[in-house]
Each structure stands twice: as C-alpha cells, then as structure tokens.
C-alpha cells in the first residue's frame, strides 16, 4: 500500500512538472492557464465537470507548444474561445499543435498530421459560448518537401489559400500566429518575403502588412479550401 501511494505521488509530481514547463514555454494568458488547469486536473485523476454539450474536458498531456492565431478576433475573446474549446475536446483526440479562432469558427489542428477539428461556435445572449456538436476528425497529412533556405530572407509566394495553404520553407512547415488581419494578401496567393528571425520564429512580409510565423514540428494537416 505504501508503495502504491509513493507511485501515485511520483506520477502526480511528473504531471505537475510537465504542466509547469509547458506554461513557461507558452507564456499563457489567464484564459489559457485555466484550460491547462482543467487538463492537469484530469491528468491527476480529479473528476471534471461535464460540459453543457456532454463532452468532458479532454484528459492527457497539455500541449507542449500551442500556437494560437486570432483572425480578426480580439485577443481576450480569442483566448476565451480557445480555452473553452480545448476543455471540451472529445476524449481520445491527439495533442493540439495549432488553434485558429475566427468569428464563429474554431479550428484545432492536431500534432504531426493528426487531423483537424473545425467547430462552429456562437455567443449566447447571456455571454456563454455555445459550440455545435463535435464531429469526426478531418483527416489528411502532408510532410514538408523543402530543403534548407539559402539565407534568412528569401522570396516566397503563398498558395491560392493564402496563409491557410501550407508554408513549406527551410525544411519545415510554418504556422501563422498572433493577431491576423485577413486582408487580400493573407487569404489569396501573394508574393512576399519570408524572414527568419530565429531558429523557430519568422515572419511573412508583404507591402504594408506582416504576420508572425512559428516553425511547425513534423507533418501538417492543411484545411481544405476552394
């Protein structure tokens, strides 16, 4: 019995240390801290409250490098939608790599080509967020084909879906993040410059606009677009 208690304490300590390290990497807002806390409680064996739609908060590890993109949604609202969606994920979903929040739609991309969830949401009269029922994953996985970039600044042309097309350069895909203004340059094919700012940070620059990019680890599940 003493050995079982010791094992449980070691397990809980590992989950706590892992979550603490993740939060330090993400530099999270209070909303995303709350989502991480929900997931941490699940990992420690706490009994989570079910969500209004019937799905409980997803158990398992907190995502190690969550990338959040807010498409014309104010930062506080964007983080709130992301936090609630992360807490309502159906059980068994893979770790999340990228979250994109648009007005009325949240898009969760799972790590290493694990598919995507695209879930409409709305704001009720009393301010509550209401999500439509979660459906099956959108499958699809592609690997990067590019080689090392010849320098820190190189010309690059977005695909016909703009930032939603895979950005494959320097041996990896790259994800847009932060506040994004969906102007024509970012939602259509556009010529611009890829500027690497660090090992895993970059930006895509077009005349009069720029967007931050983060290196994507492994394969990617691009969304379908017309």
C-alpha positions, 0 to 999 in steps of 0.5 A: 500500500505504501508503495502504491501511494509513493507511485501515485505521488511520483506520477502526480509530481511528473504531471505537475512538472510537465504542466509547469514547463509547458506554461513557461514555454507558452507564456499563457494568458489567464484564459489559457492557464485555466484550460491547462488547469482543467487538463492537469486536473484530469491528468491527476485523476480529479473528476471534471465537470461535464460540459453543457454539450456532454463532452468532458474536458479532454484528459492527457498531456497539455500541449507542449507548444500551442500556437494560437492565431486570432483572425480578426478576433480580439485577443481576450475573446480569442483566448476565451474561445480557445480555452473553452474549446480545448476543455471540451475536446472529445476524449481520445483526440491527439495533442493540439499543435495549432488553434485558429479562432475566427468569428464563429469558427474554431479550428484545432489542428492536431500534432504531426498530421493528426487531423483537424477539428473545425467547430462552429461556435456562437455567443449566447445572449447571456455571454456563454459560448455555445459550440455545435456538436463535435464531429469526426476528425478531418483527416489528411497529412502532408510532410514538408518537401523543402530543403534548407533556405539559402539565407534568412530572407528569401522570396516566397509566394503563398498558395491560392489559400493564402496563409491557410495553404501550407508554408513549406520553407527551410525544411519545415512547415510554418504556422501563422500566429498572433493577431491576423488581419485577413486582408487580400494578401493573407487569404489569396496567393501573394508574393512576399518575403519570408524572414527568419528571425530565429531558429523557430520564429519568422515572419511573412512580409508583404507591402504594408502588412506582416504576420508572425510565423512559428516553425511547425514540428513534423507533418501538417494537416492543411484545411481544405479550401476552394 
